[in-house]
Amino acid sequence: MAQRKPNPSQSPPRLPPLNALRAFETAARHLSFVMAARELHVTPAAISHQVKGLEEFLGQRLFRRLKRGLELTRAGQVLLPRLSDGFSRLGGAIEELRSLGQEGLLSVSAAPSFATRWLAPRLHRFVGAHPHLDVRIHASTGLIDPGGDESIPGDAAIGSLVEDADIAVRFGTGDYPGFRVDKLLSVEVTPMCSPRLLQAGPALRQPADLGEHVLIHDNVRNDDGRPLWDAWFEAAGLSGIDTSRGLHFNHALLALEAAADGMGVTMGMSALGGSDLASGRLVAPLALSLPLRFAYWIVSEPGAAGRADVVAFRDWLLAEATRAAAPGPRGS
């Protein structure tokens, strides 16, 4: 049979909204509106609304909504593989288009505190080993999970996990469906201050001595949502200390700087204060550290995760984390 040639005078077929197609494809893969909502960073109600609109557009039901979950109808079974293939081809075309004229350009997104205190002091080693790459760092507070920093509104904090970057370092839970995720650094906190503060007094040899010092706060919270000072004092077996007093900052970087300037004692992350501890600008006078559930994670889109430059940067980050954790001068 001879193939029918397209008639240029005919209008292209009217297609349903792209958001509705994406909502159906994601829900059909998971057989769950809840899981689809997590992947697309919307509410389950929004997914249900989009799917219902698509069913009305097509004039056919795509799901059977059962008590135990979702089940694809025959129409849904026919549509899913073709739609998945279409999205895959579309994503590949977009990635290819984005790479045009961008050979040798690697875009990295990270939270400002991490970019300043951990990434920037080490970056010369990666650049020296990969001189052909043009590395661009984008510092963004959008790379923080809700609950990790209360100064970031929940919806705004999620955004795009990699914010149009090739690879990102994100502070949060690591639960990011649909993305390549590698754990970079565990996080623990401990009291930190300037050595000048210890010389000037009062003494700071045991947790109870903190009652005589100014406490410096940032907006990072413990796993259960409490301020870090509250959680640390509980771990130290102390009660009755007013942890609301002192200086309050909306960013960990500001709290570390205030402590280094001798203004008080902050509950600092070893991942951010490590270089200051190594140089003697800060000291950690008390042995007790409090581990957090939040950590630093390497996050990348599936389409970019296998690129040679992204793989090289991911491997370098993991090697630097191992290097930083090693004992002795090298670890410092």
C-alpha positions as CSV (number, residue, x, y, z in Angstrom):
1,M,0.0,0.0,0.0
2,A,1.4,3.4,-0.9
3,Q,2.1,5.7,2.0
4,R,-0.1,8.7,2.3
5,K,1.7,11.9,1.8
6,P,0.9,14.7,4.3
7,N,-1.3,17.4,3.0
8,P,0.3,20.8,3.9
9,S,-3.1,22.5,3.7
10,Q,-4.5,20.3,6.5
11,S,-4.2,21.7,10.1
12,P,-2.3,19.6,12.6
13,P,-4.4,17.5,15.0
14,R,-5.5,19.3,18.2
15,L,-3.5,18.0,21.1
16,P,-4.4,18.0,24.8
17,P,-2.4,20.2,27.2
18,L,1.2,19.0,27.8
19,N,0.8,19.2,31.6
20,A,-2.2,16.8,31.4
21,L,-0.1,14.3,29.3
22,R,2.8,14.5,31.7
23,A,0.5,14.0,34.7
24,F,-1.1,10.9,33.1
25,E,2.3,9.4,32.0
26,T,3.8,9.9,35.5
27,A,0.7,8.5,37.3
28,A,0.6,5.6,34.9
29,R,4.2,4.7,35.5
30,H,3.7,4.7,39.3
31,L,0.0,3.7,39.3
32,S,-0.3,6.3,42.0
33,F,-1.4,10.0,42.0
34,V,0.6,10.5,45.2
35,M,3.9,9.2,43.7
36,A,3.3,11.2,40.5
37,A,2.7,14.3,42.6
38,R,6.0,13.8,44.4
39,E,7.9,13.4,41.1
40,L,6.3,16.5,39.5
41,H,6.3,18.6,42.7
42,V,2.6,19.3,42.7
43,T,-0.3,18.0,44.8
44,P,-2.1,14.7,44.2
45,A,-5.3,16.8,43.7
46,A,-3.6,18.6,40.8
47,I,-2.6,15.3,39.2
48,S,-6.1,14.0,39.5
49,H,-7.5,17.2,38.0
50,Q,-5.1,17.0,35.0
51,V,-5.9,13.3,34.4
52,K,-9.6,14.0,34.6
53,G,-9.3,16.8,32.0
54,L,-7.3,14.5,29.7
55,E,-10.0,11.8,30.0
56,E,-12.6,14.4,29.1
57,F,-10.5,15.6,26.1
58,L,-10.1,12.0,24.8
59,G,-13.6,10.9,25.7
60,Q,-12.2,7.7,27.3
61,R,-11.3,6.6,30.8
62,L,-7.6,6.0,31.3
63,F,-7.7,4.6,34.9
64,R,-9.9,2.5,37.0
65,R,-9.9,4.0,40.5
66,L,-10.0,1.0,42.8
67,K,-9.8,0.9,46.6
68,R,-6.3,-0.6,46.5
69,G,-5.0,1.9,44.0
70,L,-5.1,2.7,40.2
71,E,-5.4,0.3,37.3
72,L,-4.9,1.2,33.6
73,T,-7.8,0.7,31.3
74,R,-7.3,-0.6,27.8
75,A,-7.1,2.9,26.5
76,G,-4.5,3.8,29.2
77,Q,-2.4,0.7,28.3
78,V,-2.4,1.8,24.7
79,L,-1.5,5.4,25.4
80,L,1.2,4.9,28.1
81,P,4.1,3.3,26.1
82,R,3.7,5.7,23.2
83,L,3.5,8.7,25.5
84,S,6.6,7.6,27.5
85,D,8.5,7.1,24.2
86,G,7.4,10.6,23.1
87,F,8.5,12.2,26.3
88,S,11.8,10.4,26.1
89,R,12.4,11.6,22.5
90,L,11.4,15.1,23.4
91,G,13.7,15.1,26.4
92,G,16.6,13.9,24.3
93,A,16.0,16.6,21.7
94,I,15.9,19.3,24.4
95,E,19.2,18.0,25.9
96,E,20.8,17.9,22.5
97,L,19.6,21.4,21.8
98,R,20.9,22.7,25.2
99,S,24.3,21.2,24.5
100,L,24.7,23.1,21.2
101,G,27.3,25.7,21.6
102,Q,27.9,24.6,25.2
103,E,30.8,22.2,24.7
104,G,33.1,22.3,27.6
105,L,30.7,24.3,29.9
106,L,29.7,22.7,33.2
107,S,27.1,24.5,35.3
108,V,27.1,23.7,39.0
109,S,24.4,24.8,41.5
110,A,24.9,24.8,45.3
111,A,23.7,26.5,48.5
112,P,25.7,29.7,49.2
113,S,27.2,28.4,52.5
114,F,28.4,25.2,50.9
115,A,29.7,26.9,47.8
116,T,31.7,29.4,49.9
117,R,33.0,27.2,52.7
118,W,33.4,23.8,51.1
119,L,33.4,23.9,47.3
120,A,35.3,27.1,46.5
121,P,38.4,26.3,48.5
122,R,38.8,23.0,46.8
123,L,37.6,23.9,43.2
124,H,41.1,24.7,42.0
125,R,42.0,20.9,42.1
126,F,39.1,20.1,39.7
127,V,39.9,23.0,37.4
128,G,43.6,22.0,37.3
129,A,42.7,18.5,36.4
130,H,40.2,19.5,33.7
131,P,41.5,22.7,32.1
132,H,39.3,22.2,29.1
133,L,36.1,22.7,31.2
134,D,34.5,26.0,31.8
135,V,33.0,25.6,35.3
136,R,30.3,28.0,36.4
137,I,29.0,28.0,40.0
138,H,25.5,29.2,40.8
139,A,24.9,29.8,44.5
140,S,21.2,29.4,45.3
141,T,19.2,29.0,48.5
142,G,16.7,27.1,46.5
143,L,19.0,24.1,47.0
144,I,17.7,23.6,50.6
145,D,14.9,21.4,51.6
146,P,11.9,22.7,53.6
147,G,12.8,22.1,57.3
148,G,16.5,22.4,56.6
149,D,16.2,26.1,56.7
150,E,13.0,27.8,57.9
151,S,13.9,31.0,56.1
152,I,13.0,29.3,52.8
153,P,9.3,28.9,52.2
154,G,8.4,25.3,51.4
155,D,7.2,25.6,47.8
156,A,9.9,28.0,46.8
157,A,12.5,25.8,48.4
158,I,11.7,22.8,46.3
159,G,11.6,24.5,42.9
160,S,13.7,22.6,40.3
161,L,16.1,20.4,42.1
162,V,19.0,21.3,39.9
163,E,17.8,24.8,38.8
164,D,18.8,24.4,35.1
165,A,22.3,23.3,36.2
166,D,24.1,20.2,35.0
167,I,24.7,19.0,38.5
168,A,23.8,20.4,42.0
169,V,24.7,19.9,45.6
170,R,21.6,20.0,47.8
171,F,21.1,20.1,51.5
172,G,18.2,17.9,52.5
173,T,16.8,14.5,52.9
174,G,18.0,12.9,49.6
175,D,14.5,11.7,48.8
176,Y,14.3,13.1,45.2
177,P,12.4,10.7,42.9
178,G,13.3,10.9,39.2
179,F,16.8,12.2,39.8
180,R,20.3,10.7,40.1
181,V,21.2,11.1,43.8
182,D,24.5,10.4,45.5
183,K,25.2,11.1,49.2
184,L,28.2,13.5,49.5
185,L,28.5,14.4,53.2
186,S,26.8,13.5,56.4
187,V,26.2,16.5,58.7
188,E,26.9,16.8,62.4
189,V,27.0,20.0,64.5
190,T,29.0,21.0,67.5
191,P,29.6,24.3,69.4
192,M,32.2,26.5,67.7
193,C,33.8,29.8,68.7
194,S,36.8,32.0,68.2
195,P,39.9,31.0,70.3
196,R,40.0,34.6,71.5
197,L,36.7,34.0,73.2
198,L,38.3,31.2,75.3
199,Q,41.3,33.4,76.2
200,A,39.1,36.2,77.4
201,G,36.8,33.9,79.4
202,P,34.5,32.8,80.9
203,A,35.8,29.2,80.8
204,L,34.3,26.7,78.3
205,R,35.4,23.3,79.3
206,Q,32.0,21.5,79.7
207,P,28.5,21.9,78.3
208,A,27.2,23.7,81.4
209,D,29.7,26.5,80.9
210,L,27.7,27.6,77.8
211,G,25.2,29.2,80.2
212,E,27.8,32.0,80.7
213,H,28.3,32.6,76.9
214,V,26.3,34.3,74.2
215,L,24.6,31.7,72.0
216,I,24.6,32.3,68.2
217,H,21.7,30.8,66.2
218,D,21.0,30.2,62.6
219,N,17.7,28.8,61.1
220,V,18.9,25.2,60.6
221,R,16.7,22.8,62.6
222,N,17.1,19.4,64.1
223,D,15.4,16.4,62.5
224,D,12.3,16.9,64.7
225,G,12.1,20.6,63.9
226,R,13.6,21.9,67.2
227,P,16.4,24.5,67.2
228,L,19.9,22.8,67.2
229,W,20.8,24.2,70.6
230,D,17.8,22.6,72.2
231,A,18.7,19.2,70.7
232,W,22.4,19.5,71.6
233,F,21.7,20.4,75.2
234,E,19.3,17.4,75.5
235,A,22.0,15.1,74.1
236,A,24.4,16.6,76.6
237,G,22.0,15.7,79.4
238,L,21.4,19.4,80.4
239,S,18.1,21.2,81.0
240,G,17.0,24.6,82.2
241,I,19.2,26.6,79.9
242,D,17.5,29.4,78.1
243,T,18.4,28.7,74.4
244,S,16.2,31.5,73.0
245,R,18.7,34.2,74.1
246,G,21.7,35.4,72.0
247,L,22.2,36.4,68.4
248,H,20.0,35.1,65.7
249,F,20.9,34.9,62.0
250,N,18.9,33.6,59.0
251,H,21.9,31.9,57.5
252,A,24.6,29.4,58.7
253,L,27.3,31.4,57.0
254,L,26.5,34.5,59.0
255,A,26.5,32.6,62.2
256,L,29.9,31.1,61.5
257,E,31.3,34.6,60.7
258,A,29.9,36.0,64.0
259,A,31.5,33.2,65.9
260,A,34.8,33.7,64.2
261,D,34.6,37.4,65.1
262,G,34.3,36.5,68.8
263,M,30.7,37.4,69.2
264,G,29.7,34.2,70.9
265,V,29.3,30.4,70.3
266,T,27.5,28.9,67.3
267,M,26.2,25.4,66.7
268,G,28.3,24.9,63.5
269,M,28.4,22.2,60.9
270,S,31.7,20.5,60.5
271,A,31.2,20.5,56.7
272,L,31.0,24.3,56.7
273,G,33.4,25.2,59.5
274,G,36.1,22.6,58.7
275,S,38.5,25.0,57.0
276,D,38.2,27.5,59.9
277,L,38.8,24.8,62.4
278,A,41.9,23.6,60.5
279,S,43.3,27.2,60.3
280,G,42.6,27.9,64.0
281,R,40.1,30.7,63.2
282,L,37.5,28.6,65.0
283,V,37.8,26.0,67.6
284,A,35.4,23.3,68.8
285,P,36.0,23.2,72.6
286,L,33.5,20.5,73.5
287,A,33.7,16.9,72.3
288,L,29.9,16.3,71.8
289,S,28.7,16.4,68.2
290,L,25.1,16.0,67.2
291,P,24.4,14.1,63.9
292,L,21.6,15.3,61.7
293,R,19.3,13.4,59.3
294,F,19.9,16.1,56.7
295,A,22.9,15.7,54.6
296,Y,24.6,17.1,51.4
297,W,23.6,15.3,48.2
298,I,24.8,15.3,44.6
299,V,21.8,15.7,42.4
300,S,21.5,15.6,38.6
301,E,18.9,15.1,35.9
302,P,18.8,11.6,34.5
303,G,19.5,13.0,31.0
304,A,22.7,14.7,32.2
305,A,23.9,12.2,34.9
306,G,25.8,10.1,32.4
307,R,27.7,12.9,30.6
308,A,31.4,12.7,30.9
309,D,31.9,16.1,32.4
310,V,29.1,15.5,35.0
311,V,30.5,12.1,35.9
312,A,34.0,13.6,36.3
313,F,32.7,16.3,38.6
314,R,30.6,13.9,40.6
315,D,33.6,11.6,41.1
316,W,35.7,14.5,42.1
317,L,33.2,15.7,44.7
318,L,33.0,12.2,46.2
319,A,36.8,11.9,46.2
320,E,37.1,15.3,48.0
321,A,34.6,14.2,50.6
322,T,36.7,11.1,51.3
323,R,39.8,13.3,51.4
324,A,38.2,15.7,53.9
325,A,37.1,12.8,56.1
326,A,40.6,11.3,56.2
327,P,42.5,11.7,59.5
328,G,45.6,13.9,59.8
329,P,46.7,16.9,57.8
330,R,45.3,15.7,54.6
331,G,41.8,15.4,56.0
332,S,42.1,18.9,57.5
